[in-house]
Amino acid sequence: MKTVFVHPERCIGCKQCEMACAVAHSQTKNLFLSVFETPAPKSRIHAEPGLLLNTAFPNKCRHCDPAPCMAVCPTAAIRRAADHPEIVMIEPRKCIACGMCAMVCPFDVITYYAAAGAPGKPAIAIKCDHCIERQRQGGSPACVEACKAGALQFGEINELVKAARTRYSEAVSVAVTQVSSELSALPANVVAWRQLGAEITHLNADGKKGA
Amino acid sequence: MSVFSGNGYEKLSINADTLAMLEKARRDGVETVWDRLAKQQPQCGYCSLGTSCRICAMGPCRVDPFGEGPQRGVCGADADIIVARNLARMVAAGASAHSDHGRDILETLHLVGEGKTDTYTISEPEKLRRLAVEYGIQTADKSDQQLAAELAWEMMEDYGMRRAKLPLAARAPQARQEIWEKTGTYPRGIDRENVEMLHRTHMGVDNDWVNILLHAVRTSLSDGWGGSLIATELSDTLFGLPTPKMSQMNLGVLKADQVNIILHGHNPMLSEVIVAAAQDPDLLRLAEAHGATGINLAGLCCTGSEVLMRKGIPMAGNHLMQELVIVTGAVELMVVDYQCIMPAVTETAKCYHTKIVSTFDKAKFPGAQHISFDPEHGIEIGKQIVRLAVENFPQRVASKVNIPVEPVEMMTGFSIEAILQALGGTPQPLIDAIVKGQIRGAVGIVGCNNPKIKQDLGHTELTRRLIENDILVVVTGCAAIADGKAGLMTPAAADKAGPGLSAICKALGIPPVLHLGSCVDNTRITVLAAALANALGVDISALPLAGAAPEWYSEKAVAIGVYVVASGIYTVLGTTPPIFGSPNIVKLLTEGLEGVLGATFAVEPDPNRAAVLIRRHIEKKRAGLGLSALLPDSIVMPEAELALV
């Protein structure tokens, strides 16, 4: 099963995945022209901040199976694509914007906006379609192509999981044994930057200081 | 097959030499600018739209152009303020680059005045005297050296804060100067406007985006009617006035049996001494001893244009050729001064025997040999550099050499003085031809290469469409090299022009596309426009003129674009500056400026469509002057073949 695999430790919060997603789902597919479109194209991926400063997680539809959103949709607007059964799709014309799918979504990634695919409707449910049009032309999802930090990868999930697992076992062993930081999976500058973020977060969280 | 289409490398350039060297680069395993552009795709949308801000440490911030995410930075700046600040800083960087180049030339004039250089003298005493008079210096009974000292002293004031107005800006028509005064954009001091621009765009200073952009205009004018103009005028004074002459262009100017030295950068101080040193008999003998039949110099980018205009030194190529010229395997040494020299050249050179020598202490390159240039003893340093090249000739690997094409002839050397001389001493014949409609108008095509546009397609297609329609084209910088390589700059190219322009070119023996110099020499275009406007008693914005930068990439080009528009000349850009994140600023630059400065920008990557925009504008201006004119809308706009990039 092919999916967009997220490495949250690699996300630097640049939000370029959001920008690329919105352009990929615009009418013109052109950055400069898409900003003048009505309705404005919307991103289906959301790089939201983590608890600590300088951390973020690019959150998007995980295309669950069974998909709770599909189960609750009263108009059967949500279905699996015939040629890509791993992708959960929303049919814009069938959507009645009732909000049920958003309520049951485990990841809270379904939003409601006007869309070019549903003319006349003030809002419909919008979520990731795994860039099915790009995939049909042999491409990969726009968010993955835009991610220059390696936080988003597209491929067979078991292969990606294995690669991540191997790296993690090494990194975790470092954390547990407190041996030299050179063995860490992250570059030293990123580790230092994260540490700084953690320090600032803890400093601000300490209600006693400066009181 | 249309020039817009192509497979493989044909998508990247219209030039046979580029395509051959891209294939060789692939075989040799050399990475090029096009490879790196592909690896950068897709490029950051916030930065492309201008809505990212990294000015302060509360940020970095970005504004979501689609309205869902943040609409203000941490400080509260919205898209308008962020785009304005970013654009203004681009203008300041570009104006600073030109003006600092001008400063180096001015310091050289100062050295000549003090008698402290064994290398430079006054080559054009008449021009020196004209400039001295313009600065209110008494010239009677004074030696060139004395005048050089006094003029240098006065011009140094142009960089400071004691002037209310830059003296050279007085060359602009009265009506234009009144617009600058009314809008608070009359340039005062070159360094002052640049520093004030950086001050204003610090967080919490100027937060009115219109006010920020007005000062960006003032900053650009301190370049166009200050720093760049000083660079041009003093380079002419010190190194000689360009006069029409024939030369050659493209990679075919390299010679298989000679020591090849590439002059790359912008400042003629250095390239002039290399030209002198390459004629040194001892070094020529040394070259022969090493098995070469001579020492061959070839230019690249604007320093190439400087020595081409004045000395007829042939030109190897424009901006995107800087790596590929090394890939020929035939270059012993590339000597660089500053600006537009990709850090990549030293990496490319590692794959061949080519040595890279950097010369200015303000522009060092990891992997290059640095020989600090000292204008007091320039010629000795020039000889040292040429000697390095000659001694490197035996390291050349014959099997790696490929000079892929034969050179193309072109005509260069059109300073304003030379143009006036070609016209018989006054601009009147040009004005008469425009009035009669033989020439519909004139357009400056300027600027860089940008790998986002098929190399030279933007320049050459636009040039062809304009000259076919009897519009005289003047060119500088990399645009000039594009047209030269395409064979549009010989007197015989008059056959490619419309009947009116063709007849005039043939009568005068000039090409329909005139080479006015390097990118600081865009001031020749604005000064010529001012002279025409003054002769007619109108503002520059009334004239049937336009500017175009079809393939621009650099901050310097942004500064040029702004001073050209602020001087009253409609300008079409081929690539977009990072402004689309602010619809307000797009509207101001493409429409609103008309009411303020009498000229606007347009963005149109497709050269055939840009040509129509320009032709419509020229006919509109002709009608405004009461000259015979077509109805602008009768000129049909073709479908786009090249998309917005």
Boltz contact constraints between the chains, C-beta under 6 A:
constraints:
  - contact:
      token1: [A, 16]
      token2: [B, 44]
      max_distance: 6.0
  - contact:
      token1: [A, 19]
      token2: [B, 45]
      max_distance: 6.0
  - contact:
      token1: [A, 20]
      token2: [B, 42]
      max_distance: 6.0
  - contact:
      token1: [A, 22]
      token2: [B, 66]
      max_distance: 6.0
  - contact:
      token1: [A, 31]
      token2: [B, 45]
      max_distance: 6.0
  - contact:
      token1: [A, 31]
      token2: [B, 48]
      max_distance: 6.0
  - contact:
      token1: [A, 32]
      token2: [B, 576]
      max_distance: 6.0
  - contact:
      token1: [A, 32]
      token2: [B, 580]
      max_distance: 6.0
  - contact:
      token1: [A, 32]
      token2: [B, 644]
      max_distance: 6.0
  - contact:
      token1: [A, 35]
      token2: [B, 65]
      max_distance: 6.0
  - contact:
      token1: [A, 35]
      token2: [B, 580]
      max_distance: 6.0
  - contact:
      token1: [A, 40]
      token2: [B, 66]
      max_distance: 6.0
  - contact:
      token1: [A, 40]
      token2: [B, 67]
      max_distance: 6.0
  - contact:
      token1: [A, 41]
      token2: [B, 66]
      max_distance: 6.0
  - contact:
      token1: [A, 42]
      token2: [B, 68]
      max_distance: 6.0
  - contact:
      token1: [A, 146]
      token2: [B, 42]
      max_distance: 6.0
